[in-house]
Amino acid sequence: MSDKDGGDLEVVYTTGMAYMTGDGRPLDYKEGLKYLQQAAEKGFVPAMRDLAVAYLNGLGTPPSAEKAYPLMK
């Protein structure tokens, strides 16, 4: 995964969101979280935001404000 220009991270993020929304892929929050986490760990801001939302709402994981808060800073 290259973060030099953000292009590959955008593909990882988009794949994650496709799983999170069921858009073109089966709805699978746990699989979507894996992709969002990969992109968020590299600092891809949209992934950090949507991962925080998933943590707050318990999508594919137990709800956790403690996990969400650092992503929203």
Summary of the structure (lengths in Angstrom):
residues: 73
radius of gyration: 11.5
end to end distance: 24.0
largest distance: 33.0
contacts: 230
relative contact order: 0.17
helix: 66%
strand: 0%
